[in-house]
Amino acid sequence: MSETAAVIRRFIDDELLDGPCDGDPLAEGRLDSLALEQLLAFIEDDLGVVLDDAEVTAEAFSAVKVVAALVDAKRASA
């Protein structure tokens, strides 16, 4: 797991869920729309990556590693 994925996963476990879960909470659909909004705010506020509306898709948020790859790609292009 990349460092970015680990940071995102830690946020999800600590702030959006009641603790760590087995598997990938995004892939398993464990986050509701409010939690996804909170995750997006975390990415923008804490990780410093602003996502365009077109980048916020079901595919882009289908798994923690996919979100982390998007965040890393945005950082690299900045």
C-alpha positions in Angstrom: 0.0 0.0 0.0 1.4 3.4 -0.9 1.9 6.1 1.7 -1.0 8.1 0.3 -3.3 5.1 0.4 -2.3 4.4 4.0 -3.1 8.0 5.0 -6.5 7.9 3.2 -7.2 4.5 4.8 -6.3 5.7 8.2 -8.7 8.7 7.8 -11.5 6.4 6.7 -10.9 4.0 9.6 -10.5 6.7 12.2 -13.0 9.3 11.2 -15.6 7.7 8.9 -15.9 4.2 10.3 -16.1 2.8 13.8 -12.5 1.5 13.5 -10.5 -0.6 11.1 -12.3 -3.1 8.8 -11.2 -6.0 6.7 -11.1 -5.3 3.0 -11.4 -2.0 1.2 -14.3 0.2 2.6 -14.7 2.0 -0.7 -14.8 -1.2 -2.8 -17.3 -2.7 -0.3 -19.6 0.3 -0.4 -19.2 1.0 3.4 -19.3 4.8 3.0 -22.5 6.8 2.4 -22.7 10.0 0.5 -22.0 12.2 3.5 -18.9 10.1 4.3 -17.7 10.4 0.7 -18.1 14.2 1.0 -16.0 14.2 4.2 -13.4 12.1 2.4 -13.3 14.6 -0.5 -13.0 17.5 2.0 -10.1 15.6 3.7 -8.3 15.1 0.3 -8.7 18.8 -0.5 -8.0 20.3 3.0 -5.5 17.9 4.5 -3.8 16.5 1.4 -3.8 19.7 -0.5 -5.3 18.3 -3.7 -8.3 19.9 -5.4 -10.3 17.6 -7.6 -12.3 18.9 -10.5 -16.0 17.9 -10.6 -15.2 15.7 -13.6 -12.7 13.8 -11.5 -15.1 12.9 -8.7 -16.7 9.8 -10.2 -17.8 6.4 -8.9 -14.8 4.9 -10.8 -12.3 7.4 -9.2 -13.7 6.5 -5.7 -14.1 2.7 -6.3 -11.2 1.7 -4.0 -8.7 3.3 -1.7 -5.8 2.6 -4.1 -7.6 4.2 -6.9 -8.2 7.4 -4.9 -4.6 7.4 -3.8 -3.4 7.0 -7.4 -5.6 10.0 -8.4 -4.2 12.1 -5.5 -0.6 11.1 -6.4 -1.2 11.9 -10.1 -2.6 15.4 -9.2 0.3 16.1 -6.9 2.8 15.1 -9.6 1.2 17.3 -12.2 1.1 20.4 -9.9 
